Amino acid sequence: MSDVLVPLGKRTETAGPRPVPAPGAPRVYVETYGCQMNVADSDLIGSVLADAGYATCDRAEDAEILVVNTCAVREKAEERVTARAAELGALKRKKPGTVLAIVGCMAEHLKESLIERAPAVDVIAGPDSYRRLPELLAAARQVHAAPVIDVRLDKAETYEGLSGAVGGDGVSGFVTIQRGCDKFCTFCVVPFTRGRERGTPPREVLRQVRELAAAGYREVVLLGQTVNSYVWDETSFAGLLRAVCRVEGIERVRFTSPYPVDFTADVIAAIAEEPKICKYVHLPVQSGSDVVLERMKRGYTVADYRAIVHALRAAIPEIAFSTDILTGFSGETEDDHAQTLALMTELRFDSAFMFAYSERDLTFAAKKLTDDVPEQIKKRRLTEIIALQERVSGEVFAAHVGRRERVLVHGPSKRDPAQLMGRTDGFKSVILPAGVGTVGELVDVTITRATMATLFAGPAT
Ligand code: SF4
C-alpha cells in the first residue's frame, strides 16, 4: 500500500456529545504514515484525544502535542519517521513543554530501542494502547524525564464504542472491522506489531457505518489486514457486507485488503449482486512464482490465485483489480522474476503497489532465510515490474476514454482546486472540469482523456 501523510485536520462532529475544548486546551497535531488502517487509527486517536478535551490543529508548529502514527512494514518507512522525529525534536526545543508521541507499528516494533533512533520521543505507544493515550500524554507532560512506554498488545482490543469514523474527506470514511493478522507470511512484521486477528462485532461495525451516514458520508471502506477472513459468531464477511449495504445514505461500499485464498463464493456473490459494493478488489499477489510464494508462506499457488481472479471476472466482468508485488525476496531467481512479469502480463491488473523486499527483524525470513538478492538486482527487477505495470495501466486507463462512468465526487483536485476529483466504482481517479458535480454527489460523466493513473471527464452535456 502507498505511504501517506495525512495531517489530522477538520473533523466532522459525531452523533455523540463531545466536550468542546476549553480555552487554552493543549493542541494536538497528528501525522500519519503507512496504510489506510493507520489513517483510520489516526482518526481514532483524534477521537480519543478530543474526548479527553484536547484541541486539534493542522500544523506541527501550532501544537503542544505531536503524535506521529507510524508504519514498520518497510525499513524505508521507519527511516522517514526517524528523519521526521529529528525535525519535530528541533521544534520541541524551540517550544519547551511540547510532547512528542511516536505511536503505531514502528513504536510496537522497536519498543524502548526507538529512543536511540528518536531521542526526542516522550511517549512510545503501540496500536493497542490508544485508549490510554490521554493518561500517557498526561504522564509525559508531568515528568519530562524518561519516555513513557506502553506497547502491550491486547488481543481483545477492537476499540468498540469509540468513534474513529469521523475523519477522511467527509465523503469516504473508514471503518476498521478487523485488527491484527494470523497469517504470518514469512516476510511480514504486521502480526508482531498488530497482534492476533480479531473482528469487531457486527453491531459495532453497523453503528459506525450509520454514524458515517448521519455525518453525510456517502462511501464506507471496511478495513482489515485480511478483511475477508472476518467472522463473528454466525456473521461471515459476506453477511456483513450485505448488512452494510442496507444502511441508508451510504451509496458505495469498499473493503481492503482481502487475503486471496479467503475469497469465498458467498463474497463473490455479494459483490456481484449488491449494487452498492464497488466492483474493485485489491488482491495482493506478491509473486508469480510458486517457489517464492511457498517460501513466503502465502498459502496459495499461482494457479489458486489465477482461479480467484477468473471466478471474480466471470461473476463481475467489469471488475477492476489492483495488487501488491514484492520483488527480490530471499532466493528469488531470474526465472521467478520472469514468472512474476508473465503473471502481470496475463492478468493485467489495473494498478499495483510494487516494492523491493527489505528484511524485517522478528520475521521468519529474518531468522531463517537469507536476504541474498543483491540490492542492484532488486532495483533492476523493481524497475522492470514498474515499467510493465505502467504500460498495462496506460492501456487499461486508455480503454475508458469515450465511456460513461458514474463518479463519486470527493473534493477539489490537488493540482487545480478549481476542478474536482472523484472516483469511479473501479477506484480510478477522475478529474472533473469546473462546474461538473459537487462534493459528495454521484455524477455520470464521459471520459475524454486518460493517463496511466488518472481519467479526465469532459464538460457536462
Ligand atoms: S496476510 Fe501476510 S502480508 Fe498481510 S498482514 Fe498478514 S502476515 Fe502481513
Boltz pocket constraint, residues with backbone or C-beta under 6 A from the ligand:
constraints:
  - pocket:
      binder: B
      contacts: [[A, 181], [A, 182], [A, 183], [A, 184], [A, 185], [A, 188], [A, 189], [A, 190], [A, 191], [A, 225], [A, 226], [A, 259]]
      max_distance: 6.0
